[in-house]
């Protein structure tokens, strides 16, 4: 009688022989060898299982319990840059250290134990081309009457998906970096008006941190006047789909500030309106500079006008008690008023007794000229001075007559030189009329 140990050995050898026979049978079936009866010898509408197996658009492989590859379809071969002869019956995945580190061999063991296992996405590299790609594999047991002796692995290339996800993550990270790094306060409010994002700069204008601001509305954060303005702006932007920019003065811890609020709608092509983004830029310094510039411009304008007034209506003292004002160019109502003002100031300042108005440079005499001459004469007389008119052109004289100007109180001389001589010599004047 055989000992118990010998019986165990014989039983194991018999089982191994049966397994080897079964594996050989399965290999024949998968290769579709003539005379084999199995899946490969069967056909679907005239197409063999092997053809269907190799036509699968996703990588597909079958492993023995010892880790040897017994089936490897065409897509798998192209993915790793190998031929089927180099893999089937020759490659043992249990010899691959990298597969052990990635958890693939553990999943294979679980599949051979009867469990369907879905692996996390794995990054691999084609040894021939060097191309890196992402895969997601599912391993499942292939049972027969005697139990599980094979496991199938179907793999999906999810490189495009992973690259798209990575691009989306980078885009989202970039957008978040832009929002967080903006050098001015920035918030995002949803369609209900709740704050769903705020950068650190928001603490410059509200007494809350970004985290404290989340979930609140403008009514919770700012005064009613500013809150109403912001709510109206948000609603208008969402309704029109356009941005809005307004200035508003607010009181901060260090005093009054002018903020430039810009609000624009957030719209997604898939989800439609999503809320608004609002920024606040402190333009207090700019407003102060603009106000200073405006004041300087007004001062410059006044100086310019004063200079023009002085140049256009100069008053020249030529002797004690005698002043001359030459008038040049068109006489408008404003210039006439300036001339009278300058003349009377000069008479009073110089204590003049004779004021010479030289109209040699006046091309024509209209109502403004005659009114100015008459007002000058009457006003000068009240100050104790006489007005001497010189340089009247024939056309001007004719216009004065036609207009019926009363020059009774005005002394006339033909030229400025004659007028100066008269004034200096105090000769009796020939009165008009």
Buried (B, 14 or more C-beta within 10 A) or exposed (E): EEEEEEEEEEEEEEEEEEBEEBBEBBBBBBBBEEEBEBBBBEBEEEEBBBEBBBEEEEBBBBBBBEBBBBBBBBBBBEBBEBEBEEBBBEBEBBEBEEBEEBEBBEBBBBBBEEBEBEBEBBEBEBEEEEEEBBBBBBBBBBEEEEEBBBBBBBBBBBBEEBEEEEEEEEEEEEEEEEBBEBEBBBBBBBEEBBBBBBBEBBBBBBEBEBEBBBEBBBEBBBEEEBBEBBBEBBEBBBEEEEEBEEEBEBEBEEEEBBBBBBBBBBEEEEEEBBBBBBBBBBBBEEBEEEEEEEEEEEEEEEEEEEEEBEEBBBBEEBEEBBBBBBBBEEBEEEBBBBBBEBBBEBBEEBEBBBBBBBBBEBEEBBEBBBBBBBBBBEBBEEBEBBBBBBBBBEEBBEBBEEBEBBBEBBBBBEEBEBBBEBBBEEEEBEEBE
